[in-house]
Amino acid sequence: VNGMEIYSMKIDSKVTSRFAHNVITSRAVNRGNVSKEVFFDVELPKTAFITNFSMTIDGVTYPGTIKEKEAAKKQYEKAVSRGQTAGLVKASGRKTEKFTVSVNIKAASKVTFELTYEELLKRQFGKYEMFIKVKPKQLVRDFEIEVDIFEPQGITELEAEGTFITNELQNTIKKTFSGKKGHISFKPTLDQQRTCASCSESVLDGDFTVRYDVKRTTPDNLQIVNGYFVHFFAPTNLPKLSKNIIFVLDTSGSMYGREIEQTKEALLKILDDIKEDDFFNIILFESEISTWKETLIKATPENLDEARKFVRQISAEGLTNLHGGLMRGIDILNAAHEENLVPKRSASIIIMLTDGQPNVGVSNTQEIEKAVKKAIDGRYTLYNLGFGSGVDYGFLERMALENKGLARRIYPDSDAALQLQGFYDEVSNPMLIDVELNYPENEISDLTTNSFKHFYDGSEIVVAGRFVDSNQNHLSVDVRGEGAHDALLYTTQQGAEQTAQAFQEQQYIFGEYIERLWAYLTIEQLLEKRITATGEEKENLTAQALALSLMYKFVTPLTSMVVTKPDENENEEGIADKPTEGIDIFRIPGMCVIYTKLHLIAKLISIKLSFITKSYGQTLYHTHASPPTWYTSVDGDPHFIISVPQKKDAICFNINENPGMILNLINDPVTGITVNGELIGDKRANSDAKIQNSYFGKLGIANKHLDVKLTVTPEMITIQNGDEKTGFTWLDSVTLQQAGLTLIINRKKNLVLSMGSGASFVVVLHQVWKKHPLHQDFLGLYTLNSDKLSEQTHGLLGQFFQPIDFTILEIHPGSDPKKPDATMIVKNNELTVTRGWQKDYRRDPTHGVDIPCWFVHDNGAGLIDGAHTDYIVSSLF
């Protein structure tokens, strides 16, 4: 076209255990004698994450780099201020997003575009479906789609079809499968691509879809590779559960015309599919609320006929009392359960359809969300269908997710009735309720969602996780769920032999596929949880999802890809964002997600880093000299340990203060280093204890001269340099260096921070059993090389960085026969002290090492300068 020839286009898909890795490669040449602009645009599934993009022009490669959205947004805004469009990804259809990039290339020059994206294929109606949009816009000499599938369970069926496939093209789809491997190729010649024998237009324009399923000799399948596992659960031949379904329909004036007619058409078809064992009712809302019946009704042929008459006479008028309609539906379900009108073993579902926003009755969406969540109380699943573009999709999605359902957009086209019916078909056959897959807590460190309200026929539940020990090669899982007649209860196991066999098949599969599947699923679920979260919880979810998105290089709603172009292109950079449903992508192409408070910057730190490494499993402690024997620390229920090397002994004390209090631990006005810690308590008061436990739940370490602040919690490590922030989780193994600062994170163990003067700090992570009735995760702080701080250093710990001396007199029995008391002379004070032990957790965060010390009572009174309350500060920094 216009002198630009696309001479090759290849779409290469590798699917391993439902996880698809797709690479689209397009090659073009400028056949003209002047520079020309060439466009690369492809449409991707909305469910996919872009992971890589590059352009290679005359042998020089221009890669895309994935950054935190905020960092990329600044570049985007620069491009906008120059009057150039920088948004590269736009929502383009019901199931797709369009990725577009253009570049000027010189006469006779060649360009290669390569785009990689990944997704987990979902099972629906008994098949996995992979969808590829085909639209080269010109005849391509070398066009090919190649799909390789590897499924350890074995493949039972494989099909491929294209909306553009003519009879002649049908034979060009080559399909083979046997055992665990399947292959599809589609390679039409130039002539086969033509719309007619003499035409230069391409017939290739539409959807190419691959569907397959796997062998199921058992209800589930476990796979373990390289320290990660995935568990697929899809039992077959179960008896169907009866369901109790309430349709809550918007019949306000805005639904008048085609919308209400399509809704009625869909509902009539749905009534044809309702089973006789099911119970149902229909609620209509406009300004007023009306119901077909006052209670749930059994779906007998007579009742269904009556319901059809009711549906046919539905009309649209009035305002939108969404709250009233939903609450009436919930009340009817509640009454049916309380009065035992419905079977105990049955699935209760609410499907709500609206085309607008609440504007009468309770119209505040937050109040509606709160009321609906309280009324449903986890017992039923709520599905919200948003008809057209007038809905507040964010509100519908939050409300559905809070009530174990999901939201779906219904597009106001001629097939809207089919869309509604298609959604009902997905949820019309519940087989199990309250499904739980339980894994040994002490073996698994990071698990995706493992409890599910409903399991529907033809679908699949997927759980993935990371092992504590990356060498583990076996797993035992307890599965339970409630079926139509009785409970489903069994234990499934994967042994070392099966795992070894999976390893032998590595040559057929791409890289760390289970690890990437786990990351994809974890990010997807964190982003989903983030929709309903607020405040600090939302910040933590955002930070975790962002850290994983950056680590695994996924373009998600929190990250963007910056595409750099050659110098001669006016628009040097473009931004590829992940559009999110429910936001007008076209109006703000570069800013698809706006989130609260926490902006974690992916540039990492503005001072250029010399390196960042990611490593798995191994500790990075060896990069430091072994820690000196003597140090000061605070750990546990804040237990302060003060080393006194010349005595080869130690002094310790506790600070008993309320959760939420922030204590100044170190403050050095010369080096500009301060360390503060915020206390947390147990989950609830311990009635047996006189003094309640308290621990450090958050540490703030700052260096004024470097303008660096490090915030550490048991969930996150955030480093801020000026206005820029970077977030890591304790799941990362990271080494980060820059001028005056080294940060090493040893995954799930500790972090080592060295700043400026050479003083180092070790923060130890203490993780307790998540379901522990009392305790929660906390932190310990150890200082190394504290002599590198100035003599003016103070704080609860800092005041002891200068040598301290003491004398012990009159050792005598104390109240505990194993712990003698003594008189200590220290700082000209005479104190009664007790011999005891405190734990040093640097080397062994779980059990610690006992350090003998003299314990000073009463919050260190007489040992510390002033009173302990003098060290309470108002904020972490």
Buried (B, 14 or more C-beta within 10 A) or exposed (E): EEEBBBBBBBBBBBBBBBBBBBBBBBBBBBEBEEEBEBBBBBBBBBBBBBBBBBBBBEEEEBBBBBBBBBBBBEBBBEBBEEEBBBBBBBBBEEEBBBBBBBBBBBEEBBBBBBBBBBBBBEBBBBBBBBBBBBBBEBBBEEBBBBBBBBBBBBBEEBBBEBEBBEEEBEEBBEBEBEEBBBBBBBBBEEEBBBBEEEEEEBBBBEBBBBBBBBBBEEBBBBBBBBBBBBBBBBBEEBEBBBBBBBBBBBBBBBBEEEBBBBBBBBBBBBBEEBEEBBBBBBBBBBBBBBBBBEBBBBBEEEBBEBBBEBBEEBEBBBBBBBBBBBBBBBEBBBEBBEEEBBBEBBBBBBBBBBBBBBEBBBBEBEEBBBBBBEBBEEBBBBBBBBBBEEBBBBBBBBBBBBBBBBBBBBBBEEEBBBBBBBBBBBBBBBBBBBBEBBBEEEBBBBBBBBBBBBBBBBBBBBBBBBBBEBEBBBBBBEBBBBBBEEEBEEEBEBEEEBBEEBEEEEEBBBEBBBBBBBBBBBBBBBBBBBBBBEEEEBBBBBBBBBBBBBBBBBBBBBBBBBBBBBEEBEBBBBBBBBBBBBBEBEEEBBBBBEBEEBBBBBBBBBBEBEEBEEEEEEEBBEEBEEBEEBBBBBBBBBBBBBBBEEBEBBBBBBBBBEBEBBBBBBBBEEBBBBBBBBBBBBEEEBEEEEEBBBBBBBBBBBBBEBBBBBBBBBBBBBBBBEEBBBBBBBBBBBBBBBEBBBBBBBBBBBBBBBBBBEBBBBBBBBBEEEEEEEBBBBBBBBBBBBBBBBEEBBBBBBBBBBEBEBEBEEEEEBEEEEEBBBBBEBEEEEBBBBBBBBBBBBEEBEEBEEBEBBBBBBBBBBBBEEEBEEBBBEEBB
